[in-house]
Amino acid sequence: QLKVSAPVWCATPRFAAVLAGYRERCPEVLIDMHLENRKVDLAADGYDLALRATQEPSPALIARPLCRVPFFLAGTPAYLKRMGGAPEVPADLAKLGAIVPSYVNLDNLALKGPGGRMFPLRLAPAMRSDDTTLTLHAVHADMGIAFMPLWLIDDDIAQGRLVRLLPEFEATPVTLFAVYTSRQYMSPKLRTFIDFLGERLGLDAPPNAPFRGKVMQARLQS
């Protein structure tokens, strides 16, 4: 049994396909997935592995980068029409309601615009939530806009159910890391799972693999 902690936004058909692929390769391993948007204590809570999207992983843990995860600001066409149209500059976002993560400090948010110029991000919270799935449902219910990972909203954007806002501006990118406590006692189940995620999510993934992404060039040896 392999106990894994991961963000709530991993609950997508594409990530399920990744897990199914690992199950096909290693059927003797039972994956015990726990989805939550908090940093678990791996040792105290008995986790073998955590998937964490961050800019700086904890120096106390072994961290292997898997892929970059873009976060897009999005809202429904109906909500944007009701609020007078899509924002044209970051300052316009303050006129819209936003569903914001309860674990994020809004004072530290910024967007990078053309030429690399940084713009402070001022959001007017309509609701706070620690659950990304609820945030997505609230956006679909025309409650407001939200930053959400592309993994969760790519189909909605492609089908026109959601509109990406300010596409010429970028949020600070985060990297999805596989983090664990010790390289010395790395079990075969943990090694095979991390290697499989690296294949499917990283540079070595085949073109049709789910989440074929761009990973940091410097990989930490596991």
C-alpha positions in Angstrom: 0.0 0.0 0.0 1.3 3.4 -1.0 -0.2 6.4 0.9 -0.1 9.6 -1.1 -1.2 13.1 -0.4 -2.1 15.4 -3.3 -3.9 18.6 -4.1 -7.7 18.5 -4.5 -7.3 19.6 -8.1 -5.7 16.3 -9.0 -9.3 14.8 -9.0 -9.6 15.0 -12.8 -10.1 12.3 -15.5 -6.6 12.9 -16.8 -4.9 12.3 -13.5 -7.1 9.3 -12.9 -5.7 8.0 -16.3 -2.2 8.4 -14.9 -3.1 6.4 -11.8 -4.7 3.7 -14.0 -1.5 3.5 -16.1 0.6 2.9 -12.9 -1.9 0.3 -11.7 -1.5 -1.5 -15.0 2.2 -1.5 -14.7 2.4 -2.3 -11.0 -0.8 -4.1 -10.0 0.8 -5.3 -6.8 0.8 -1.8 -5.4 -2.4 -0.5 -3.8 -2.5 3.4 -4.0 -4.2 5.1 -1.1 -4.9 8.6 -2.4 -5.8 11.5 0.0 -6.7 14.8 -1.7 -6.4 17.9 0.4 -5.1 21.4 0.0 -2.9 21.4 3.1 0.6 20.4 3.8 0.5 17.1 5.7 3.2 15.9 8.0 4.5 12.9 6.1 6.1 11.1 9.0 3.5 11.9 11.6 0.5 11.1 9.4 2.1 8.0 7.8 2.4 9.2 4.2 4.9 7.7 1.8 4.7 10.6 -0.6 3.1 14.0 -1.1 2.5 15.9 -4.4 3.0 19.6 -3.8 2.6 22.5 -6.1 5.0 25.2 -4.8 7.8 27.6 -5.8 10.0 26.4 -3.0 9.7 22.9 -1.5 10.7 22.4 2.1 14.4 21.9 2.5 13.7 19.3 5.2 12.3 16.9 2.6 13.6 15.2 -0.6 11.9 16.8 -3.5 11.8 15.7 -7.1 10.3 18.2 -9.7 7.7 16.6 -12.0 6.2 19.4 -14.1 5.1 23.0 -14.2 1.5 23.7 -13.3 0.0 26.9 -14.9 -2.8 28.6 -13.0 -5.2 30.7 -15.0 -7.7 33.3 -13.9 -11.1 32.4 -15.4 -14.8 33.2 -15.2 -18.0 32.3 -17.1 -19.2 34.3 -20.1 -22.5 35.0 -18.3 -20.8 36.4 -15.2 -18.4 38.6 -17.2 -21.3 40.0 -19.2 -23.3 40.7 -16.1 -20.3 42.6 -14.6 -19.8 44.7 -17.7 -17.3 42.6 -19.7 -13.9 41.0 -19.2 -11.2 42.9 -17.5 -8.6 44.6 -19.7 -5.9 45.4 -17.1 -5.1 43.9 -13.7 -6.7 46.9 -11.9 -10.1 45.9 -13.4 -10.1 42.7 -11.3 -11.0 44.6 -8.2 -14.5 45.2 -9.7 -15.2 41.5 -9.9 -16.0 39.1 -7.1 -13.4 36.3 -6.6 -13.4 32.9 -5.0 -10.0 32.8 -3.3 -8.2 30.0 -1.5 -8.4 30.3 2.3 -4.8 29.3 2.6 -3.4 32.0 0.4 -2.2 35.5 1.5 -3.8 37.9 -1.0 -1.3 40.6 -0.2 1.5 38.7 -1.9 -0.2 38.1 -5.3 1.1 39.6 -8.5 0.9 39.2 -12.2 3.7 39.4 -14.7 2.8 41.5 -17.7 4.4 42.2 -21.1 8.0 43.0 -20.8 8.3 41.3 -17.5 6.7 44.1 -15.5 5.0 43.0 -12.3 1.5 44.2 -11.4 0.0 43.8 -7.9 -3.1 41.6 -7.9 -6.0 43.0 -6.0 -9.0 40.7 -5.7 -12.3 41.4 -4.0 -13.3 38.1 -2.3 -16.8 36.8 -2.9 -16.0 33.6 -1.0 -13.1 31.8 0.5 -12.6 28.1 0.2 -10.0 25.4 0.9 -11.5 23.1 -1.7 -10.6 23.7 -5.4 -13.6 21.6 -6.7 -16.0 23.8 -4.8 -14.3 26.8 -6.2 -14.8 25.5 -9.7 -18.5 24.9 -9.0 -18.9 28.4 -7.6 -17.3 29.9 -10.7 -19.7 27.8 -12.8 -22.6 29.1 -10.7 -21.6 32.7 -11.7 -20.5 33.6 -8.2 -17.2 35.1 -9.3 -13.8 34.5 -10.9 -11.0 32.4 -9.6 -7.4 31.3 -10.2 -7.5 27.6 -11.0 -4.9 25.1 -12.4 -5.1 24.3 -16.1 -5.4 20.6 -15.2 -8.9 21.4 -13.8 -10.3 23.8 -16.4 -8.7 23.0 -19.7 -11.8 21.4 -21.1 -14.0 24.2 -19.9 -11.9 26.8 -21.6 -11.7 24.7 -24.8 -15.5 24.3 -24.8 -16.2 28.0 -24.0 -17.8 27.3 -20.7 -15.0 29.4 -19.0 -13.1 32.4 -20.3 -9.4 32.9 -19.5 -8.9 36.4 -18.2 -6.0 38.7 -19.0 -4.2 36.1 -21.1 -1.2 38.4 -21.7 -0.5 38.5 -18.0 0.9 35.5 -16.1 0.7 34.3 -12.5 3.9 33.2 -10.9 4.3 29.5 -12.1 4.5 26.7 -9.6 6.1 23.3 -10.0 4.6 20.1 -8.9 7.0 18.2 -6.7 7.1 14.6 -5.4 8.3 15.0 -1.8 9.2 12.3 0.6 11.2 11.9 3.8 14.2 9.8 3.1 16.2 8.7 0.1 18.1 6.1 2.2 15.0 3.9 2.8 13.2 4.4 -0.4 11.0 1.4 -1.1 10.4 -0.1 -4.5 6.7 1.0 -4.5 7.7 4.6 -3.9 10.5 4.6 -6.4 8.3 3.0 -9.2 5.5 5.5 -8.5 7.7 8.6 -8.6 9.5 7.3 -11.7 6.1 6.7 -13.4 4.9 10.2 -12.6 8.1 11.5 -14.0 7.5 9.7 -17.2 3.9 10.8 -17.6 4.2 14.3 -16.3 7.7 15.3 -17.3 9.9 15.8 -20.3 10.2 12.1 -21.1 6.5 11.6 -21.5 5.2 10.4 -25.0 3.3 13.1 -26.9 -0.1 11.6 -26.1 0.5 11.1 -22.4 -1.8 13.0 -20.0 -0.2 16.1 -18.6 2.9 16.0 -20.8 4.5 19.1 -19.3 7.7 21.1 -19.0 9.8 20.1 -16.1 12.7 21.9 -14.5 15.9 20.9 -16.2 17.8 20.2 -13.0 16.3 17.0 -11.6 17.1 15.7 -8.1 18.3 12.2 -8.1 16.0 9.8 -6.3 
